[in-house]
Amino acid sequence: MRWLCVAVDLYIIAPVLIGGALIAKLAERYRLPYPIPLILAGMILAQMMPLGEIYGEVVGLDLIAQLTLAAVLFYAGLTMNVRELRFSLSSVLLLATLGVLITSIVAGVTILMFSAIGLVAYLIGAILSPTDPAALFSVLESGGVHIKRKILSILEGEAVFNDATAVVLVITVFTPFVIPELTVPLPVVFLEFILSMVVGVIIGLGVAYSIGHIINRAGEDTMVSILTATTPILAYGLGELFAPFGLHPGALASVFAGMFMANARHIGVRPLPQKSMRGAMKNVSFAFEIVVFILLGATVDLNFIVASEGILVLGLVTSALVILLARPVAVFLVTAHDRAMTWKGRFFVSWAGVKGVASAALAAISVSAITSYQIPDYVEIGRMINAIVFIVLMVSLVVQGFTTPFLAKWLGLVEHIDAARELTAQRDATRQALLHLVDMYTEGKIDSQLYSRLKAELEEEIFQLEDELRRLISEKRARLRELEVREEILRAKLEFFKKQYEAGRLDDSAFERQRKDLEAEIEEVITRKNTLAQGGA
């Protein structure tokens, strides 16, 4: 009958995914970081059914976490804007390597100063080192806040690389600190860390090259979607085959597989159907994120947090230390060389390091590794890690998620230019360059090999510009529609007060007060609508 129980349990997965998608959509509409309601939904579901146990028995929490990391990191690499990244590459790479290490150590040392949890402090610091600006960007975009390109490229690039680096750091370096059975000499740990990164790049290149050629031959959109969705799993899985040798390059393999496939021409592969690939991976990675955040809420032991003396306090203290000390120290140190970056930019990057899916997944992987030894002390450590990471994530999402849009405006880091008009000009200029290239080839001024290579580059650039343009236009239309509806609602309220006044149910002073307030609100909405229609922010 075991198979029947599992089959019944599996029926829960579909409602969880559907409900999670609806919750995330509502959060986006009301400008909330979507992980918050998903985690709360998981906590509510945990009171109704043993959701964590169901997933743990059927699939395994650590496996779900690893699949999530593979999908999210691959999608991040696939959608990374390499052209924009060039202008902030040094800062991004330093933040993703030295910055992650500094954040882990500073957080670990400070947590250790305020607690007696030993080397577990460094593991928690490493788990909390990656950033996850995806939820933050959704709030910024839904609110019509477009931060300056350099800052945006740093946050996007850092999120891609530092998540992968943090995975290697947590699994290869800091988990052995907590589990004596896995302890190896420090020089060996350092060598494993470097080799994990090198092997990750090599595997990512090999997977991208192989799957890229297969996709080009497949042709059909269905096959393209299937091949794209399985690529991160293949890259991550191949990387983890090196685990017996102490290497964990799976996360980096996923990132670089995505980056190489997004820039296929540079690895000797014909340009790939980026639109179909990105569409497929967006849905896959989002589905995994829904599951991870709901499971985080479902598996957190609230009774343990409340009953254990000092855990809640330690979680809040850790939140303050990570947000206000560890992250700013890392950002200001590693970006000190960048003279083009102002203190306002550094401060914003420090504050915008919201914690999210990477930290949740890393906590699940670490706790699974620790508790697998079935030692009571290890089980207690696992519960403590889960509790602290949960508290820090919630504090980060609430405090940083809600305040960052206002901080961007206050620091003057919002772009007020018409981004859509600028992108249109860039696209038209690139199209003109493509036409000129065709003329040169037709007139015999360039050979076919050079023509094919340059043509592929220009066509890919046009696709990226049009993809970004479609996104901006869609956002603009949504914001205009929202303002139109707001105006209609305010006019309906004003009309109601007029009827109440004419019927003698409101005196002159009350009606005038309501009329002036509503007319002022209507005027403000009309001004915002006209500004937006003319290309303003």
C-alpha positions as CSV (number, residue, x, y, z in Angstrom):
1,M,0.0,0.0,0.0
2,R,3.1,2.3,0.2
3,W,2.7,3.2,-3.5
4,L,-0.9,4.2,-2.9
5,C,0.2,6.6,-0.1
6,V,2.8,8.1,-2.2
7,A,0.4,8.5,-5.1
8,V,-2.1,10.3,-2.8
9,D,0.7,12.5,-1.5
10,L,1.7,13.5,-5.0
11,Y,-1.7,14.9,-5.7
12,I,-0.8,17.7,-3.2
13,I,2.1,18.9,-5.5
14,A,-0.2,20.4,-8.2
15,P,-2.4,22.5,-5.8
16,V,0.8,23.7,-4.1
17,L,2.3,24.9,-7.5
18,I,-0.9,26.4,-8.7
19,G,-1.6,28.1,-5.4
20,G,2.0,29.3,-5.2
21,A,1.8,30.8,-8.7
22,L,-1.4,32.7,-7.8
23,I,0.1,34.0,-4.6
24,A,3.3,35.2,-6.3
25,K,1.2,37.0,-9.0
26,L,-0.9,38.7,-6.3
27,A,2.3,39.7,-4.5
28,E,3.6,41.3,-7.7
29,R,0.4,43.2,-8.2
30,Y,0.6,44.7,-4.7
31,R,4.3,45.3,-5.0
32,L,5.4,42.7,-2.3
33,P,8.5,40.6,-2.5
34,Y,6.8,37.3,-3.6
35,P,8.9,35.0,-1.3
36,I,7.1,36.5,1.8
37,P,3.6,35.3,1.1
38,L,4.9,32.0,-0.3
39,I,6.8,31.3,3.0
40,L,3.7,32.3,5.0
41,A,1.6,30.0,2.8
42,G,4.0,27.2,3.6
43,M,3.6,27.8,7.4
44,I,-0.2,27.7,7.1
45,L,-0.1,24.5,5.0
46,A,2.2,22.9,7.6
47,Q,-0.6,23.3,10.2
48,M,-3.0,21.5,7.8
49,M,-0.8,18.7,6.5
50,P,2.7,17.4,6.9
51,L,3.9,19.0,3.7
52,G,7.6,18.9,4.6
53,E,7.4,15.2,5.3
54,I,5.5,14.5,2.1
55,Y,8.1,16.1,-0.1
56,G,11.0,14.7,2.0
57,E,9.7,11.2,1.6
58,V,8.8,11.4,-2.1
59,V,11.7,13.3,-3.4
60,G,14.0,14.5,-0.7
61,L,14.4,18.2,0.4
62,D,18.1,18.3,-0.5
63,L,17.4,17.0,-4.0
64,I,14.7,19.7,-4.5
65,A,17.1,22.3,-3.3
66,Q,19.8,21.2,-5.7
67,L,17.4,21.1,-8.7
68,T,16.2,24.6,-7.7
69,L,19.8,25.9,-7.6
70,A,20.5,24.3,-11.0
71,A,17.4,25.8,-12.6
72,V,17.7,29.3,-11.1
73,L,21.5,29.6,-11.8
74,F,21.1,28.4,-15.3
75,Y,18.3,30.8,-16.1
76,A,20.3,33.7,-14.5
77,G,23.3,32.8,-16.8
78,L,21.0,32.5,-19.8
79,T,19.4,35.9,-19.3
80,M,22.5,37.8,-18.2
81,N,23.2,40.9,-20.3
82,V,26.9,40.5,-21.2
83,R,27.0,43.8,-22.9
84,E,26.0,45.7,-19.8
85,L,28.2,43.4,-17.6
86,R,31.4,44.6,-19.4
87,F,31.2,48.0,-17.7
88,S,31.2,46.5,-14.2
89,L,32.9,43.2,-14.7
90,S,35.7,43.7,-12.2
91,S,33.3,44.8,-9.4
92,V,31.0,41.8,-10.1
93,L,33.8,39.3,-10.1
94,L,35.3,40.7,-6.8
95,L,31.9,40.7,-5.2
96,A,31.2,37.2,-6.3
97,T,34.5,35.8,-5.0
98,L,36.3,37.9,-2.4
99,G,32.9,39.6,-1.4
100,V,31.3,36.2,-0.6
101,L,34.3,35.1,1.4
102,I,34.4,38.4,3.4
103,T,30.7,38.3,4.0
104,S,30.9,34.7,5.3
105,I,33.9,35.4,7.6
106,V,32.6,38.7,8.9
107,A,29.2,37.3,9.5
108,G,30.7,34.1,11.1
109,V,33.0,36.1,13.4
110,T,30.2,38.5,14.6
111,I,27.7,35.7,15.1
112,L,30.3,33.8,17.1
113,M,30.8,36.9,19.3
114,F,27.1,36.9,20.2
115,S,26.6,33.2,20.7
116,A,28.3,30.0,21.7
117,I,27.5,27.9,18.5
118,G,31.1,27.4,17.5
119,L,32.1,26.8,13.9
120,V,28.5,26.5,12.9
121,A,28.6,30.4,12.8
122,Y,30.8,30.3,9.8
123,L,28.5,27.9,8.0
124,I,25.5,30.1,8.7
125,G,27.5,33.1,7.4
126,A,28.3,31.3,4.2
127,I,24.7,30.2,3.7
128,L,23.6,33.9,4.1
129,S,26.3,35.3,1.8
130,P,24.5,34.9,-1.6
131,T,22.0,37.5,-2.8
132,D,18.7,37.0,-4.6
133,P,17.5,40.3,-6.2
134,A,14.9,38.6,-8.4
135,A,12.1,39.3,-5.9
136,L,13.5,42.8,-5.4
137,F,13.6,43.6,-9.1
138,S,9.9,42.5,-9.4
139,V,9.0,45.1,-6.7
140,L,11.1,47.8,-8.4
141,E,9.6,47.1,-11.8
142,S,6.0,46.9,-10.6
143,G,6.5,50.2,-8.9
144,G,8.0,51.8,-12.0
145,V,11.4,52.3,-10.3
146,H,14.3,51.9,-12.8
147,I,17.7,52.1,-11.2
148,K,20.7,53.2,-13.1
149,R,22.2,50.7,-15.5
150,K,25.6,50.3,-13.8
151,I,24.1,49.6,-10.4
152,L,21.6,47.2,-12.0
153,S,24.3,45.3,-13.9
154,I,26.3,44.9,-10.7
155,L,23.3,43.5,-8.8
156,E,22.4,41.1,-11.6
157,G,25.9,40.0,-12.3
158,E,26.7,39.6,-8.6
159,A,23.6,37.5,-8.0
160,V,24.6,35.1,-10.8
161,F,28.2,34.5,-9.8
162,N,28.0,34.9,-6.0
163,D,25.2,32.3,-5.7
164,A,27.4,29.7,-7.5
165,T,30.5,30.7,-5.5
166,A,28.5,30.4,-2.2
167,V,27.3,26.9,-3.1
168,V,31.0,25.8,-3.6
169,L,32.0,27.6,-0.4
170,V,29.2,26.1,1.7
171,I,29.5,22.5,0.5
172,T,33.3,22.3,0.0
173,V,34.7,24.6,2.8
174,F,32.3,25.3,5.6
175,T,30.2,22.2,6.0
176,P,33.3,20.1,6.9
177,F,33.9,22.6,9.7
178,V,30.7,21.4,11.3
179,I,31.1,17.6,10.5
180,P,34.4,16.3,11.8
181,E,34.0,13.2,9.7
182,L,34.5,15.4,6.6
183,T,37.4,17.4,7.9
184,V,40.4,17.7,5.6
185,P,43.6,19.9,5.8
186,L,43.1,23.6,4.8
187,P,45.4,23.4,1.8
188,V,43.3,20.6,0.4
189,V,40.1,22.6,1.1
190,F,41.6,25.6,-0.9
191,L,42.6,23.3,-3.8
192,E,39.1,21.7,-3.9
193,F,37.6,25.2,-3.9
194,I,39.7,26.3,-6.9
195,L,39.3,23.0,-8.8
196,S,35.5,23.1,-8.3
197,M,35.4,26.5,-10.1
198,V,37.7,25.4,-12.9
199,V,35.9,22.1,-13.5
200,G,32.5,24.0,-13.3
201,V,33.6,26.2,-16.2
202,I,34.8,23.3,-18.3
203,I,31.6,21.2,-17.7
204,G,29.4,24.3,-18.5
205,L,31.3,24.8,-21.8
206,G,31.0,21.1,-22.7
207,V,27.3,20.9,-21.9
208,A,26.5,24.2,-23.7
209,Y,28.4,23.1,-26.8
210,S,26.8,19.7,-27.0
211,I,23.2,20.7,-26.2
212,G,23.5,23.9,-28.4
213,H,24.2,21.7,-31.4
214,I,21.4,19.4,-30.6
215,I,18.9,22.3,-30.2
216,N,19.9,23.8,-33.5
217,R,19.2,20.4,-35.2
218,A,15.9,19.9,-33.2
219,G,14.1,22.8,-34.7
220,E,10.7,22.3,-33.0
221,D,9.8,24.5,-30.1
222,T,8.7,21.6,-28.0
223,M,12.0,19.9,-28.4
224,V,13.8,23.2,-27.7
225,S,11.9,23.6,-24.4
226,I,12.6,20.1,-23.3
227,L,16.3,20.2,-24.1
228,T,16.6,23.7,-22.4
229,A,14.8,22.6,-19.3
230,T,17.0,19.5,-18.9
231,T,20.3,21.3,-19.6
232,P,20.8,22.7,-16.0
233,I,20.0,19.3,-14.5
234,L,22.6,17.7,-16.8
235,A,25.2,20.3,-16.1
236,Y,24.7,20.2,-12.3
237,G,24.5,16.4,-12.3
238,L,27.7,16.0,-14.2
239,G,29.4,18.5,-11.9
240,E,28.3,16.6,-8.8
241,L,29.8,13.3,-10.2
242,F,33.1,14.8,-8.9
243,A,31.8,14.8,-5.3
244,P,33.7,11.7,-4.3
245,F,36.9,13.7,-5.1
246,G,35.8,16.5,-2.8
247,L,34.7,18.8,-5.7
248,H,31.3,20.4,-6.1
249,P,31.3,22.2,-9.5
250,G,27.6,21.6,-10.3
251,A,26.4,25.1,-9.5
252,L,29.1,26.9,-11.6
253,A,28.5,24.4,-14.4
254,S,24.8,25.4,-14.5
255,V,25.7,29.1,-14.6
256,F,28.3,28.9,-17.3
257,A,26.2,26.5,-19.4
258,G,23.5,29.2,-19.4
259,M,26.0,32.0,-20.2
260,F,27.7,30.0,-23.0
261,M,24.3,29.1,-24.6
262,A,23.3,32.8,-24.4
263,N,26.4,33.6,-26.3
264,A,26.6,30.5,-28.5
265,R,28.5,32.1,-31.3
266,H,31.6,32.6,-29.1
267,I,31.9,28.8,-28.6
268,G,31.4,27.8,-32.2
269,V,27.6,27.2,-32.1
270,R,25.1,28.8,-34.3
271,P,22.8,31.3,-32.5
272,L,20.2,29.5,-30.5
273,P,16.4,30.4,-30.2
274,Q,16.8,32.6,-27.1
275,K,13.1,33.5,-26.8
276,S,11.9,29.9,-26.6
277,M,14.8,28.9,-24.3
278,R,14.3,31.8,-21.9
279,G,10.5,31.3,-21.8
280,A,10.9,27.6,-20.9
281,M,13.5,28.2,-18.2
282,K,11.6,31.2,-16.7
283,N,8.6,28.9,-16.0
284,V,10.8,26.0,-14.7
285,S,12.9,28.1,-12.4
286,F,9.9,29.9,-11.1
287,A,8.1,26.6,-10.3
288,F,11.2,25.4,-8.3
289,E,11.3,28.7,-6.4
290,I,7.7,28.4,-5.4
291,V,8.3,24.9,-4.0
292,V,11.4,25.9,-2.1
293,F,9.9,29.0,-0.4
294,I,6.7,27.1,0.5
295,L,8.8,24.2,1.8
296,L,10.9,26.7,3.8
297,G,7.7,27.9,5.5
298,A,6.4,24.3,5.9
299,T,9.6,22.8,7.5
300,V,10.6,25.6,9.9
301,D,10.0,24.5,13.5
302,L,8.2,27.5,15.1
303,N,7.9,25.7,18.4
304,F,11.7,25.3,18.4
305,I,12.2,29.0,17.7
306,V,9.7,30.0,20.5
307,A,10.7,27.4,23.0
308,S,14.5,27.5,22.6
309,E,16.0,30.3,24.7
310,G,17.9,32.8,22.6
311,I,17.2,31.4,19.1
312,L,14.8,34.2,18.2
313,V,17.2,36.8,19.6
314,L,20.2,35.2,17.9
315,G,18.2,35.2,14.6
316,L,17.4,38.9,14.9
317,V,20.9,39.8,15.9
318,T,22.3,37.8,13.0
319,S,19.9,39.6,10.6
320,A,21.2,43.0,11.9
321,L,24.8,41.8,11.6
322,V,24.5,40.4,8.1
323,I,22.5,43.4,6.7
324,L,24.2,46.3,8.6
325,L,27.8,45.0,9.0
326,A,28.9,41.9,6.9
327,R,27.4,43.0,3.6
328,P,28.4,46.7,3.7
329,V,32.0,45.8,4.7
330,A,32.3,43.3,1.8
331,V,30.8,45.8,-0.7
332,F,32.8,48.8,0.3
333,L,36.1,46.9,0.4
334,V,35.8,45.1,-2.9
335,T,34.5,48.1,-4.9
336,A,37.0,50.6,-3.5
337,H,39.0,50.3,-6.7
338,D,36.0,51.5,-8.8
339,R,36.3,55.2,-8.9
340,A,33.3,55.6,-11.2
341,M,31.1,54.2,-8.4
342,T,29.9,56.7,-5.9
343,W,29.4,56.2,-2.2
344,K,25.6,56.3,-2.9
345,G,26.0,53.4,-5.4
346,R,28.0,51.4,-2.9
347,F,25.5,52.0,-0.1
348,F,22.6,51.0,-2.4
349,V,24.4,47.8,-3.5
350,S,25.0,47.0,0.1
351,W,21.4,47.5,1.1
352,A,20.0,45.7,-2.0
353,G,21.6,42.4,-1.1
354,V,18.3,40.8,-0.3
355,K,18.5,37.1,0.8
356,G,16.3,34.6,-1.0
357,V,16.1,31.3,-2.8
358,A,19.9,30.5,-2.8
359,S,20.1,30.8,1.0
360,A,17.0,28.8,1.5
361,A,18.3,26.0,-0.8
362,L,21.8,26.0,0.7
363,A,20.3,25.7,4.2
364,A,18.3,22.7,3.0
365,I,21.4,21.1,1.5
366,S,23.6,21.8,4.5
367,V,21.0,20.6,7.1
368,S,20.4,17.4,5.0
369,A,24.1,16.6,5.0
370,I,24.5,17.3,8.7
371,T,21.4,15.4,9.9
372,S,22.1,12.4,7.7
373,Y,24.6,11.2,10.4
374,Q,21.6,10.6,12.8
375,I,23.6,12.0,15.7
376,P,21.4,14.0,18.2
377,D,23.8,16.9,18.4
378,Y,23.8,17.2,14.6
379,V,20.0,17.1,14.4
380,E,19.9,20.0,16.9
381,I,22.4,21.9,14.8
382,G,20.3,21.4,11.7
383,R,17.2,22.7,13.5
384,M,19.2,25.7,14.6
385,I,20.5,26.5,11.1
386,N,17.0,26.2,9.7
387,A,15.6,28.5,12.3
388,I,18.3,31.2,12.0
389,V,18.2,31.2,8.2
390,F,14.4,31.5,8.3
391,I,14.5,34.5,10.6
392,V,17.2,36.3,8.6
393,L,15.4,35.6,5.3
394,M,12.1,37.0,6.6
395,V,13.8,40.1,8.1
396,S,15.8,40.7,4.9
397,L,12.8,40.3,2.6
398,V,10.6,42.6,4.8
399,V,13.1,45.3,5.7
400,Q,15.2,45.4,2.5
401,G,12.5,44.4,0.1
402,F,10.1,47.1,1.2
403,T,12.6,50.0,1.7
404,T,14.9,49.5,-1.3
405,P,12.6,51.3,-3.9
406,F,12.3,54.3,-1.6
407,L,16.1,54.3,-1.0
408,A,16.8,54.3,-4.7
409,K,14.7,57.4,-5.1
410,W,16.2,59.1,-2.1
411,L,19.8,58.5,-3.3
412,G,19.0,59.7,-6.8
413,L,19.8,56.4,-8.4
414,V,16.6,56.2,-10.5
415,E,16.8,56.7,-14.3
416,H,14.2,59.3,-15.5
417,I,15.0,58.9,-19.2
418,D,12.7,57.2,-21.6
419,A,14.3,53.8,-21.7
420,A,11.9,52.5,-24.3
421,R,12.8,55.3,-26.7
422,E,16.5,54.8,-26.2
423,L,16.2,51.0,-26.7
424,T,14.2,51.7,-29.9
425,A,17.0,53.9,-31.2
426,Q,19.6,51.2,-30.4
427,R,17.6,48.6,-32.1
428,D,17.0,50.7,-35.2
429,A,20.7,51.6,-35.4
430,T,21.7,47.9,-35.1
431,R,19.2,47.0,-37.9
432,Q,20.7,49.7,-40.1
433,A,24.2,48.2,-39.4
434,L,22.8,44.8,-40.4
435,L,21.5,46.2,-43.7
436,H,24.8,47.8,-44.4
437,L,26.5,44.4,-43.7
438,V,24.2,42.7,-46.2
439,D,25.1,45.4,-48.8
440,M,28.8,44.8,-48.2
441,Y,28.4,41.1,-48.7
442,T,26.3,41.5,-51.8
443,E,28.9,43.8,-53.3
444,G,31.6,41.2,-52.6
445,K,33.5,43.3,-50.1
446,I,33.6,40.6,-47.4
447,D,33.7,36.8,-47.5
448,S,30.9,34.5,-46.4
449,Q,32.6,33.4,-43.2
450,L,33.0,36.9,-41.9
451,Y,29.5,37.8,-43.1
452,S,27.9,34.9,-41.2
453,R,29.8,35.6,-38.0
454,L,28.9,39.4,-38.0
455,K,25.4,38.7,-39.1
456,A,24.8,36.3,-36.2
457,E,26.2,38.9,-33.7
458,L,24.0,41.7,-35.0
459,E,20.9,39.5,-35.1
460,E,21.5,38.4,-31.5
461,E,21.9,42.0,-30.4
462,I,18.7,42.9,-32.1
463,F,16.9,40.1,-30.4
464,Q,18.1,41.1,-27.0
465,L,17.1,44.8,-27.6
466,E,13.7,43.8,-28.8
467,D,13.2,41.4,-25.8
468,E,14.0,44.2,-23.4
469,L,11.8,46.7,-25.4
470,R,8.8,44.3,-25.2
471,R,9.3,44.0,-21.4
472,L,9.4,47.8,-20.9
473,I,6.4,48.4,-23.1
474,S,4.4,45.8,-21.3
475,E,5.3,47.4,-17.9
476,K,4.4,50.9,-19.2
477,R,1.0,49.7,-20.4
478,A,0.3,48.0,-17.1
479,R,1.2,51.2,-15.2
480,L,-0.9,53.4,-17.5
481,R,-3.9,51.0,-17.0
482,E,-3.5,51.1,-13.2
483,L,-3.5,54.9,-13.3
484,E,-6.6,55.0,-15.5
485,V,-8.4,52.7,-13.1
486,R,-7.3,54.8,-10.1
487,E,-8.7,57.9,-11.8
488,E,-12.0,56.1,-12.5
489,I,-12.3,55.0,-8.9
490,L,-11.6,58.5,-7.6
491,R,-14.2,60.1,-10.0
492,A,-16.7,57.5,-8.9
493,K,-16.1,58.5,-5.2
494,L,-16.5,62.2,-6.1
495,E,-19.7,61.5,-8.0
496,F,-21.1,59.6,-4.9
497,F,-20.3,62.5,-2.6
498,K,-22.0,64.9,-5.1
499,K,-25.2,62.8,-5.0
500,Q,-25.1,62.6,-1.2
501,Y,-24.7,66.4,-1.0
502,E,-27.5,67.0,-3.4
503,A,-29.7,64.7,-1.4
504,G,-29.0,66.7,1.7
505,R,-27.0,64.0,3.5
506,L,-23.8,66.0,3.6
507,D,-23.4,69.6,4.7
508,D,-21.4,72.2,2.8
509,S,-18.2,72.0,4.7
510,A,-18.0,68.2,4.7
511,F,-18.7,68.1,0.9
512,E,-16.2,70.8,0.1
513,R,-13.5,69.1,2.2
514,Q,-14.1,65.8,0.4
515,R,-14.3,67.4,-3.0
516,K,-11.0,69.3,-2.6
517,D,-9.2,66.2,-1.4
518,L,-10.5,64.0,-4.3
519,E,-9.9,66.6,-7.0
520,A,-6.3,67.0,-5.7
521,E,-5.8,63.2,-5.9
522,I,-7.4,63.1,-9.4
523,E,-5.1,65.9,-10.5
524,E,-2.0,64.0,-9.2
525,V,-3.0,60.8,-11.0
526,I,-3.6,62.7,-14.3
527,T,-0.2,64.3,-13.9
528,R,1.5,61.0,-13.4
529,K,-0.4,59.5,-16.3
530,N,0.6,62.3,-18.6
531,T,4.2,62.1,-17.5
532,L,4.3,58.3,-18.1
533,A,2.6,58.7,-21.5
534,Q,5.2,61.2,-22.6
535,G,8.1,58.9,-21.6
536,G,8.8,59.8,-18.1
537,A,9.4,57.4,-15.2
